[in-house]
Amino acid sequence: ITQIAFKLNKSRLSTKNRYLDIEIFYKDKSVRVMALLDSGNLVKDPISNLPVVILEKDIFRKLVSEEFLNYIEGILGGDVQDYKDLQEDQSKIRMVPFMSIGKENGMLTGIRIDKIKIITEDGEIEKRNVIVCIYNKKLTNDNKYNALVGLNLLEGEEDYELTTNIKK
């Protein structure tokens, strides 16, 4: 049933609607990127069941300090030192398992961000419970998008706050 629903939703999406303008907020920083709405992206945080946005590392770097980024990368390498300066950040780190073609048991590292805004012609949709995971490579050669968003991000209307743009 889920696969049929995704196929129906995918066929309804026009090329225009396959890309989302999103803004990601973490602490006092934000970054605005174009994201591909990937109907095959079913990645969720297994503990909290929160949706996951996959973001290129170069863009992720604009949200966090270099020290925190190095700490996150160290975790994947088995280095689990405790940095007192990063205690607040450490509590937001999430390890998210995933499966893909050629990668049966993958692991993404990410953080629970403050909020994400999805900017549309009708207004902005705010979602507060989202995990943003790091992707170490480029998602596309032409830089058309720098993030992947699953349909599950658009679910859960109760978590949204819609702000309508009034055009004069």
N, C-alpha and C positions, 0 to 999 in steps of 0.2 A: 504494500500500500504506500509506504514511504517513497519507494522508487518511482511509482506511478505519479505521485503528487509532485515530486521533483521534476519529472519529465514534463508534466503539464505546466508547472510554473516556468520552467526553462523555455518552453515553446511560446509562452505569453510575453516573455521579456524581449523587448526590442533591443537593438544594438545600443541605443541611447541609454536604456535602463540597466545594461550590464555593467556599467561603470558608475561608481558612487564617489562623490566628492566628500571626503571625511576629514575631520579635524580631531586629533588625539591630544588629550591633556594629561600631563603628569606633573604634579607639583606646580611650579611656577612657569613651566614651559609648555608649548603646544607646537604641533606640526600639522600642516594641512597637506593631504596627498590624495591622489586618485587611486581608487581601489577597484579591483575586478570583483564583481559579484559572482562567486564560483559556486554553482549549484552542487558540485561534487565535494565541496569542502564541508565535511561533517565533523571537523575537529572541535571538541569541547574539553574543558578541564574536567577530568574524571571525578574529582572530589566535589567541586562546587557546581558542576554541570553548566558553567558559564561559557558563553560563546568565545571563540578565539579568532583574533585578527592576526594574520601573518604579515609581518612588516620587514622590508629589507633592512639589513644591518646599518647601512649608511644613513638611513632615515631615522632608525631607532636611536642612533648615536646622538641625534639632535635633542632627544628627550631626557637622556640620563647623563650623568657625569662619566668621564672616561674611566675613573676608578671603579665605578659601579659596573660598567660594561665589562671591564677586565675581571671583576669578581664573578659576574654571571658566567663568563667564558671559562673561568677557572673551575667552576662547579662541574661543568661537563667533562673537564680533564681530571676530576677527582680531587681537586684542591678545595677543601672546605674550611678555609681559615675564617675566623670571626673578626670582622672589622668593626670596631666600636663606632666609627663615623658613619657606618652604613646600616646601623641597626634598624632604623625605620624602613629603609629600602629592602633589607633582607627579608622582612616579614611579607613582602609583596611578591616575592619570587615564586614562580610556579613551574613545575616540570610537567609537560603535557605529552603523553604518548600519542603516536599517530601511525597510520599505515598508508602506504602509497605504492604505486607500481615500482617495483625494484627495491622497496624498503619495507619489509614486513614489520619490524619493531623499531621504528624511529622515535626520537625524543626531541621535543622542542623546549627551549627555555624561554620564559617570558616573565612579564610582571602584570600584576593587577593594576590597571591604570585608574585615574580619578574619574574620567568620563570620555566619551566619544560623541562627536556631533556628526550626524549625517545631514549634509546640506542638499536640499532639493529645491525645485522651482516653487513648491508649495510652502516651504519653510524649512526649519531645522528640527531634526529629531535627536534628542539627547538620550544616551544610554549610559548608565553608570557602572553596571556590573559586566565588565569585559576584561579579558586577558589579551595582551598583545605579546606575541612570540616573535623571536628573532629568526630571520632567514639570512644566511651568510652570503648568498649570491644575489644576482639580479633576477627578478621575476620575469622580465621581458627585455629583449635587446633594444627595442625602440623607446623605452622609458614611458610607455603609454600609461602604465600604472605601477605603483610601488608597494601595493598591499593586496592581500586576498581576504575577502570577506565571505563567509558562508551565509546561506539563507537563514540559519538559526539566529543570526544577529538581528534580523528583522522580525523575529518572533517575540512573544512576550510583551505585548502592548502595555501591560501594567508597569513596565519598567521605563517607559518612554515619557518624555515630556516634549510635546510638540509646540514649537513657537512658529506662528504663521507670519510670513513676510507680507506686509501690506504695500502693494504697489500703487503709486499715485499716477 
